[in-house]
Amino acid sequence: MNSPDDTAKAATYRPRRAALNWVDYLVIGATALTFAAVVAANNPHVARAQTHSTLIPAAELPAQVSAPGELPGMIRARIGLALAAR
């Protein structure tokens, strides 16, 4: 009844190629390097400059001589410069 050609044949196992190629490995490596750079840049233990205070105490600030409104000559000079610029 059945000829030898009509009988079911067992499929042979063929291993597939690797799912990732070299471009995929480059992308994974670049992602890992970017992540490491961001972590290194935001590491609070490395950022030592942030722990030191750079504020100048009030005693070390230079004294202010006067406000510009108190010197009428300065106001006239500003008006003169503004008119000359036109």
C-alpha positions, 0 to 999 in steps of 0.5 A: 500500500504505502511505498517507501517514499510515502512514509514519514521521515524524521527531521534531522536537527540542524543547530541554528546560527548564533542569534547575535552578530558582531554589530549586536556585540558592539551595541552591547559594549557601547551601552555598557561603556556609556552606563559605566561613564554615567555612573563614574561621572555621578559617583558622589565619592569621586566628586570631592570638590562638592564637599568644600565650601566656596562661599566667601564670608561677609568679613572678606567681601569688599566694601561697597562705596556707594550705590549708583543712584547716589552719584548724579554724575554717574546717572548723567554719564549713563544718559550721555552714553545712551544718547551717543549710542543712538 
